[in-house]
Amino acid sequence: MKTYSKYSLWFVLLLIAAFSACEPIEDRMEMSGAITAEQLDITATLLQVDGKNSNKVVLDNKSPVLSSWDYGSGVTQRKTDTVLLVATGENEIRFTGLNADGTKITKTLTVNVDELTFEVPLEWGYLTGGSEKTWVWDDTRPAVWGNGGYMGDSAPAWWALPISDIDGQAAGEGAGAEMVFSLSGSRLTKVKSSGESQTGSFAFDMSQIITLDNGNVWAKGKLTTRGVTVLCGISPNEGNAPVYEYSILMLDDDHMVLSYSAPGTGAWGEAWFWMFKAVD
C-alpha cells in the first residue's frame, strides 16, 4: 500500500483550500449588462473664445453605451464629437444611449451660448427669420406640388397640382395649412387647416450639393426633417411613403423650393417638387 509523506499531505490540503476559496460569489455581486440614465458619464462643453461661450460644443460619452446626440441643429452618433449650435442662449442637447442588452436610456444636457462666434449657414436665417418663421404654399404659382424631371426641372412639370387639389393627396395640408420653422430647438411644426398640429425637428446639410454636367448647381444642399414631414410630404410612386429628406433647389427670405427623388434615380428620372413662400 502506498504511503504519503507529511509534505504530500500538506500539498493536498493546500489544493483543497485553494479550490474552496474560488467558490462563486454571485450572491454577493450581481453583474448587469445595462446602466441607468443616472449612471451615464456624458458631458457637453462649449468652446471658450475670448472668455465667452461660443456656439461650438464638444460632446463626450465615457459610458459603455452606444451614442446618439440630438443637439437641435443635427444628430451625431459619434462617442466624441464637436458640433455647431445655431442659436444663442439656452440650448438643450438630448443624449440617447443604447445598452448592450438593447435597452435605451436618455438624458438632457443644457448649455448656454453667449454669441455665435462660428459662422452659421445663412439658410438658418432664411428659414427661421432668426427666431420663428411661417411658410405656406406659394399661391403665386400655377402648381405647388407634383412631379417632373430629376436634375432637369425645378418645379412640377408633368403632374402639376394647384393648391386646391392638395387635400386630395394629404387631407388638411392644402389651403389654410402652414409650417412654422423655429430656430430654438430646430423645431418644425406642421399645422393642418383643421388646426391639428404635428411637431418634429429639422436640420441642414449644405454640403449635399448636386451639380449638373454643365457645372450649374441644381440643388444647393439638403433639408432633413425628423418626426414630421413638410406639407404633403409624400412620395406617391413609393406608396405615398413619407419623405424626410429634401434637396434644396431654392431658399431665400421669401421662397423655398424642395425636391425629392427615390434612391438611384438618374437624370430626368422622376422627382417630386414642393413650392413654398414665407408669410409676411
Secondary structure, 3 states (H helix, E strand, C coil): CCCCCHHHHHHHHHHHHHHHHCCCCCCCCCCCCCCCHHHCCEEEEEEEECCEEEEEEEEEECCCCEEEEECCCCEECCCEEEEECCCCEEEEEEEEEECCCCCEEEEEEEEEECCCCCCCCHHHHHHHCCCEEEEEECCCCCCCEEEEECCCCCCCCCCEECHHHHHHCCCCCCCCCEEEEECHHHEEEEECCCCCEEEEEEEEECCCCEECCCCCEEECEEEEEECCCCCCCEEHHHCCEECCEEEEEEECCCEEEEEECCCCCCCCCEEEEEEEEECC
